């Protein structure tokens, strides 16, 4: 097969339990222990949520977004540490620079995930497997971190593949194996298919991607509009979204999904405070200033609101972020509906004066 017609070779790289892994690299005595990054549990009376946790903590039922008081009940013997977003941002920057060196085209999608198109440097999928193992070894040696990798002809399949053998996994899906790979997977394994869409499809008798593949494209577009075309392409293994280098970042956003919908506004405010610090550390890590601060609030039933406020000039001030987030959230303080998700977003960005433009 010529290089112009052969299938693409796309990697999805997902760092394993990234925040806890950074903490373990800093303090190796934490390795193998149930480590929980988040608010102070205060012996089960603390407010706030779990930001992330190690795989050992997950065995006790602890999950990201869970109230910290519930985590304490499930795992009182756990080791609880506050998040250090400066450490995570600096580590992510170094890791992404390493990954970029292994790719023809590199696309970072979050602090701990990235896509790599290696179609030019890898003539075969076996070549890509060797490259992935070399990448994993390099990250382990230089940063003490493990990464799970999926390899396939498309971004969507590679993302699903990277999730199958966590932690420290490598899953290869050859072009001729795509249909067989997708057939048994639940529909919610497709990135972007959330709880609401999953329940809708299940009510139609569609549980797996193989069953989704049998639905006519027109019916999917009737149900989901343009999103139906995207779903049909993924289910049929022909999604061709390119891996794209990004220019100057247009916004930086972070979100926290609660494990269960909550009404406790103190917990929500604690989550927004933590998110404000995280988004600020990422801003500084990328050498940027902002003008606009926004929040996202999602209630039960997936009813979502966004609000934003713009500063008179460009700043990199954490105090302004916290002040604006507090002001914007006041609109929702007395709302009795339970909340599912909150987020903080910085936009209208520009390079900090005296610093080089950072491309992401």
C-alpha positions, -999 to +999 in steps of 0.1 A: +000+000+000+014+034-009+020+061+017-008+082+001-034+055+006-023+036+037-041+041+070-030+068+094-012+059+125-026+078+155-016+075+192-036+087+221-015+091+253-032+093+286-010+098+317-021+075+345-037+091+377-017+122+368-020+143+400-013+114+424+015+102+402+032+136+404+029+135+442+044+100+443+073+111+421+080+138+446+076+115+476+082+079+466+071+067+501+035+073+488+038+046+461+014+017+465-008+035+490-044+048+487-035+085+479-063+110+476-057+145+462-083+170+473-098+190+502-089+184+538-112+156+550-110+168+587-118+133+599-149+130+578-162+165+585-144+183+557-160+201+528-149+201+492-143+172+468-118+147+456-097+162+428-080+129+419-069+097+435-045+068+430-056+034+417-052+019+452-077+045+465-101+036+437-103+000+450-121+014+480-146+032+458-131+066+459-136+087+427-128+121+414-156+146+422-167+127+452-174+147+484-142+144+505-163+134+535-176+104+516-141+095+505-131+095+542-159+071+551-148+047+523-111+051+530-102+066+563-068+050+561-060+069+529-033+095+526-049+129+519-029+157+503-039+191+490-035+197+452-003+214+440-014+227+406+020+245+401+037+211+403+012+195+380+014+223+354+052+222+353+053+184+351+028+185+323+048+210+303+079+188+305+060+156+296+043+172+266+077+185+253+090+149+255+059+135+237+061+162+210+096+149+201+081+115+192+054+129+169+050+141+133+020+162+144+012+167+181-020+179+197-023+184+235-059+181+246-056+185+284-030+187+312-026+149+309-037+138+274-024+142+239-028+128+204+002+121+181+001+115+144+032+093+136+021+082+101+053+096+085+079+081+108+061+048+113+057+028+081+039+000+099+018-004+131+046-026+145+069+005+141+043+025+160+043-001+188+081+001+191+078+040+192+052+038+219+073+015+241+102+039+237+080+068+246+067+050+277+103+041+288+115+077+283+086+091+304+093+065+331+130+073+332+128+111+331+096+119+350+088+086+369+054+086+352+034+059+334+012+065+304-015+044+287-014+044+249-039+035+222-027+030+186-052+029+157-060+046+124-082+073+141-083+096+171-116+082+184-105+046+183-071+054+198-088+072+227-110+042+234-080+018+231-059+038+256-085+034+283-087-004+280-056-015+299-049+012+324-026+018+341+006+016+320-012-001+291-006-003+254-035-013+231-029-016+193-059-018+169-048-026+134-070-012+105-084-047+097-093-052+134-113-020+138-148-035+134-140-064+157-126-040+183-156-017+183-183-044+181-186-053+219-178-019+234-206+000+253-217+031+235-205+053+264-169+043+256-172+068+227-156+101+240-184+127+241-212+102+246-224+111+281-251+098+305-280+114+287-271+101+252-263+067+266-297+065+283-314+076+251-297+050+230-303+023+256-340+031+255-338+024+217-322-010+225-287+002+215-262-009+241-230-015+221-211+003+193-218-028+172-255-022+176-251+015+169-234+006+136-266-010+125-286+022+128-290+042+095-271+075+093-304+094+086-320+081+118-290+092+138-291+127+123-328+128+131-320+120+167-288+141+172-286+165+143-250+170+131-238+150+160-254+120+144-230+121+114-201+121+139-216+091+158-222+072+126-186+077+114-171+066+147-194+035+150-184+025+114-147+031+122-142+058+095-139+089+116-110+110+101-107+140+124-070+152+119-045+156+147-038+193+146-011+215+161-027+243+179-019+280+176-020+304+205-045+291+230-078+309+229-089+299+264-080+278+294-108+260+312-110+234+340-141+216+352-151+195+382-179+169+378-194+158+411-198+121+416-234+127+426-255+158+420-251+180+451-271+209+467-245+219+492-233+253+480-203+253+504-190+223+486-196+239+452-178+271+463-149+250+476-147+233+441-147+267+424-119+279+447-098+249+438-106+253+401-096+290+402-062+281+416-058+253+389-067+275+360-044+303+373-014+279+376-020+267+341-021+303+329+012+311+345+027+279+332+019+289+296+032+325+300-002+341+293-024+370+306-062+371+304-090+396+304-122+375+307-132+351+335-161+328+330-179+301+350-200+271+339-227+257+361-245+224+351-276+214+371-293+180+373-309+171+340-279+187+322-293+222+322-262+243+317-254+280+322-223+300+314-215+335+327-184+357+322-170+391+332-143+411+315-115+431+332-105+465+320-070+453+311-049+422+307-038+406+340-024+374+355-039+380+389-053+351+409-073+376+431-092+389+401-101+353+391-114+345+426-133+378+429-150+374+395-159+337+401-175+347+434-195+375+417-206+353+388-217+325+411-239+347+432-266+344+405-269+307+414-264+308+452-302+305+460-310+280+432-325+249+449-316+225+420-288+201+425-256+208+407-237+183+385-207+202+373-189+235+377-161+250+357-138+281+355-126+295+322-101+322+313-103+337+278-092+367+257-056+356+262-023+371+251+013+364+258+026+380+291+048+410+283+084+401+279+077+365+272+077+345+240+044+333+225+039+297+237+023+274+211+001+245+223 
